[in-house]
Amino acid sequence: MSVYTTVEGNNAELLAKVCELYLIPEDRIADVTYGKGVFWKIVGEEQVIATDKYSLPVKQRMDFAKLKYDDDQFSIVVFDPPYIHTPGEKYQNNATYKNSETHKEESSTEKYHKAVAQRYRRGMCEAARVASRMVWVKCQDEVCSGYQWYTHIEVFNIAQSLGLYARDLFVLKQKGYPTIQHKIQKHARKNHSYLWVFEKLDMQRQRQRFNLGT
């Protein structure tokens, strides 16, 4: 069966398609924003080492921006931080905001989209360090202070600065309708999110890709 760029459903259904194409039996995966583990409901967690700053038992708690792992320790790192600024109560109960403790702290300390972008940069720097093969990053565009912020492009730019190759981009479309914060509509309602598949290239392959020679 073919794997397509667009998946209609939930995170577990999306991850199943990504794994179908890119996961191999030898891979060890670090899910550093595990939450309640919704990504792995279909695939299973046999190859997954789960950590989260809030939702897991103390021995599994770890800050995604300060991972206690060695360089290249895992084949794949999965990174799915809270990606909506200043969420309201409806958003905190939404599937996007899986971990209530995380969301309460995020909403009280990080107010605007700039903080969201910084969160991605911190986490992706660490993910790129500990991944030997791939970094999978979940994100969603948003409107903040009346302006569109194309987070998936910002995430791409961060990856480029880290020397990661954008191998694939998946789009997850909701089956239902998005949660509405504001009754007066000024932008199209966002009913989709993204998952980037970034590949970690060695220096020789990077030179070949950009025709830089040896």
C-alpha positions as CSV (number, residue, x, y, z in Angstrom):
1,M,0.0,0.0,0.0
2,S,1.3,3.5,-0.9
3,V,2.1,6.1,1.7
4,Y,0.8,9.6,0.9
5,T,1.8,13.0,2.2
6,T,-1.7,13.7,3.6
7,V,-3.3,11.6,6.4
8,E,-6.8,12.3,7.7
9,G,-7.1,11.2,11.3
10,N,-5.1,11.5,14.5
11,N,-1.5,11.5,15.5
12,A,-1.4,7.7,15.9
13,E,-2.6,7.2,12.4
14,L,-0.1,9.7,11.1
15,L,2.8,8.0,12.9
16,A,1.8,4.6,11.6
17,K,2.2,5.9,8.0
18,V,5.5,7.6,8.8
19,C,6.9,4.5,10.5
20,E,5.7,2.3,7.6
21,L,7.9,4.3,5.3
22,Y,10.9,5.2,7.5
23,L,11.2,3.0,10.5
24,I,13.5,-0.1,10.4
25,P,13.7,-2.9,12.9
26,E,17.1,-1.9,14.2
27,D,16.0,1.7,15.0
28,R,16.0,3.0,18.6
29,I,13.6,5.9,19.0
30,A,13.7,8.7,21.7
31,D,10.3,10.3,22.1
32,V,11.4,13.3,24.2
33,T,7.9,14.9,24.4
34,Y,6.0,11.6,25.1
35,G,3.0,13.2,26.9
36,K,0.4,10.4,27.2
37,G,2.0,8.3,24.3
38,V,-0.8,9.0,21.8
39,F,1.7,8.6,18.9
40,W,2.3,5.0,19.6
41,K,-1.2,3.6,20.0
42,I,-1.0,1.8,16.6
43,V,2.7,1.2,16.1
44,G,3.5,0.1,19.6
45,E,6.4,1.2,21.8
46,E,8.9,-1.7,21.5
47,Q,11.5,0.5,19.9
48,V,10.7,3.7,21.9
49,I,12.4,5.2,24.9
50,A,9.9,7.7,26.4
51,T,10.7,10.9,28.3
52,D,8.7,14.0,29.1
53,K,9.3,16.9,31.5
54,Y,6.0,16.4,33.3
55,S,3.7,13.5,32.4
56,L,5.9,10.5,33.2
57,P,7.2,9.0,36.5
58,V,10.2,10.9,38.0
59,K,12.8,8.5,36.5
60,Q,11.5,9.2,33.0
61,R,11.3,13.0,33.3
62,M,13.7,15.0,31.2
63,D,13.8,18.5,29.7
64,F,13.8,18.2,25.9
65,A,16.2,21.2,25.8
66,K,18.6,19.4,28.1
67,L,18.7,15.8,27.1
68,K,20.8,13.5,29.2
69,Y,21.8,11.4,26.2
70,D,25.1,10.9,24.4
71,D,25.6,12.3,20.9
72,D,24.1,10.0,18.2
73,Q,22.6,7.7,20.9
74,F,19.3,7.1,19.1
75,S,18.5,6.4,15.5
76,I,15.4,8.7,15.5
77,V,14.3,11.5,17.9
78,V,10.6,12.4,17.9
79,F,9.8,16.0,19.0
80,D,6.2,17.3,19.5
81,P,6.2,20.3,21.9
82,P,3.1,22.4,22.7
83,Y,2.9,24.6,19.6
84,I,0.1,27.1,20.3
85,H,0.8,30.3,22.2
86,T,-1.2,31.3,25.3
87,P,-3.8,28.4,25.1
88,G,-7.2,28.9,26.5
89,E,-9.2,26.3,28.5
90,K,-10.6,24.7,25.4
91,Y,-7.1,24.2,23.9
92,Q,-5.8,22.8,27.1
93,N,-8.4,20.1,26.9
94,N,-7.8,19.5,23.2
95,A,-5.7,16.6,21.9
96,T,-3.0,19.0,20.8
97,Y,-2.4,19.8,24.4
98,K,-2.0,16.3,25.9
99,N,-0.3,17.2,29.1
100,S,-2.1,19.5,31.4
101,E,0.8,20.3,33.7
102,T,3.0,21.2,30.7
103,H,0.2,23.5,29.3
104,K,-0.4,25.3,32.6
105,E,3.3,26.2,32.9
106,E,3.6,27.1,29.2
107,S,0.6,29.3,29.3
108,S,1.9,31.2,32.3
109,T,5.5,31.7,31.2
110,E,5.5,31.8,27.4
111,K,3.0,34.2,25.9
112,Y,3.7,34.8,22.2
113,H,4.8,33.1,19.1
114,K,8.4,34.1,19.5
115,A,8.6,31.8,22.5
116,V,7.1,29.0,20.5
117,A,9.8,29.4,17.9
118,Q,12.5,29.5,20.6
119,R,11.0,26.3,22.1
120,Y,11.4,24.6,18.7
121,R,15.0,25.8,18.3
122,R,16.0,24.6,21.8
123,G,14.4,21.2,21.3
124,M,15.6,20.6,17.7
125,C,19.2,21.5,18.6
126,E,19.2,18.7,21.2
127,A,17.3,16.3,19.0
128,A,19.8,16.8,16.2
129,R,22.6,16.1,18.6
130,V,21.3,12.8,20.0
131,A,19.9,11.4,16.7
132,S,22.1,9.5,14.4
133,R,19.7,9.1,11.5
134,M,16.5,11.1,11.7
135,V,14.5,13.8,13.6
136,W,10.7,13.8,13.3
137,V,9.1,17.1,14.3
138,K,5.4,17.8,14.7
139,C,4.2,21.4,14.3
140,Q,1.2,23.6,13.4
141,D,0.9,27.1,12.0
142,E,-0.9,29.6,14.1
143,V,-2.3,33.2,14.3
144,C,-0.8,35.3,17.1
145,S,-1.5,39.0,17.7
146,G,-3.5,39.2,14.5
147,Y,-0.6,37.9,12.3
148,Q,-0.1,34.6,10.6
149,W,3.0,32.6,11.7
150,Y,4.0,29.8,9.5
151,T,5.6,27.6,12.0
152,H,6.3,24.7,9.6
153,I,8.5,27.1,7.6
154,E,10.3,28.3,10.7
155,V,10.9,24.7,11.7
156,F,12.4,24.0,8.2
157,N,14.7,27.0,8.6
158,I,15.9,25.8,12.0
159,A,16.6,22.3,10.5
160,Q,18.5,23.9,7.7
161,S,20.7,25.8,10.2
162,L,21.4,22.5,11.9
163,G,22.5,20.7,8.7
164,L,19.4,18.5,8.6
165,Y,17.9,17.5,5.2
166,A,14.1,17.8,4.8
167,R,13.4,14.3,3.5
168,D,9.6,14.5,3.8
169,L,6.7,16.6,5.0
170,F,3.4,15.0,6.1
171,V,0.1,16.8,6.5
172,L,-2.4,15.6,9.2
173,K,-5.9,16.7,8.5
174,Q,-8.5,16.6,11.3
175,K,-11.5,14.4,10.9
176,G,-13.6,17.0,12.8
177,Y,-13.6,20.7,13.2
178,P,-10.9,22.7,15.0
179,T,-11.5,24.2,18.4
180,I,-12.5,27.9,18.0
181,Q,-11.1,30.5,20.4
182,H,-12.4,33.6,18.7
183,K,-16.0,33.9,17.3
184,I,-15.1,36.6,14.8
185,Q,-13.2,35.0,12.0
186,K,-10.3,36.9,10.4
187,H,-8.3,34.0,9.0
188,A,-9.1,30.5,7.6
189,R,-9.5,28.0,10.5
190,K,-6.6,25.7,10.7
191,N,-7.7,22.1,10.5
192,H,-4.3,20.6,9.7
193,S,-0.8,20.2,11.2
194,Y,2.5,19.0,9.9
195,L,5.2,16.4,10.6
196,W,8.6,17.0,9.2
197,V,11.0,14.1,8.6
198,F,14.5,15.4,8.7
199,E,17.5,13.3,7.9
200,K,20.9,13.8,9.5
201,L,23.5,13.8,6.7
202,D,27.2,13.3,7.3
203,M,29.5,16.0,5.9
204,Q,30.4,14.1,2.7
205,R,26.7,13.7,1.8
206,Q,26.1,17.3,2.6
207,R,28.8,18.4,0.3
208,Q,27.4,16.1,-2.5
209,R,23.9,17.5,-2.0
210,F,25.0,21.1,-2.3
211,N,27.7,20.4,-4.9
212,L,30.4,21.8,-2.6
213,G,33.0,19.2,-3.7
214,T,35.5,17.7,-1.3
